[in-house]
């Protein structure tokens, strides 16, 4: 059984008098532990697909099964619980809480999940050490470099040990050297068993993935595995 199964996914946005088909009949399967890059020009549906995978949005048609469960039928509260427990998010603009320290930002998911303070402190301490942030624990985001902020964001995204990590242009605001460090950090998490799905405009980053989904006009045009196109069912 695939970890992710999408079948006939459609997403339509209404803008004024017109309708924009952000996703058109997208069907695909992703196995647990895969490293997938979602690529394509602006407006091709990449971020919409990622939002649907992360249960931040709902499709207008089709079904999404996550770990065998049809999550398109869940209530908003049930989807929020799945997001909290099974999915981690990393964004281009970090999305850290400005008034909280690095340690407090990392601890946020644990607080929302109701973990006891002692357990929270232990987990955050391990994360700070693992991500090389021990000396930055009490610094707020505006006191951190871009790379440090993204490491805090990744630590927060993985503190609940999610099965799947979704990254939207994770190196977009970083210089090439720092972006390389962040990419290697994400790849290490994937090597440890976390499914990694990355939206990127950067061909160099996309080509590092073992599988590349090429989007265009809301459709999955190509599914590339080790350089070989796989059939997508889309003309």
ABEGO torsion letter per residue (X at the ends): XBABBBBGBBBBBBBEABBBBABBGBBBBBBBGBBBBBBEBBGAGAAAAAAAAAGABBBABEBBBBGGBBAAABBAAAAAAAAAAABBBBBAAGGBBAABBAAAAAAAAAAAAGBBAAAAAAAAAAAAAAAGAAAAAABBAAABBAAAAAAAAAAAAAAAGBABBBBBGAAAABBAAAAAAAAAAAAAAAAAGBBBBBBBABAAAAAABABBBBBBGGBBABBBBGGBBBBAGBX
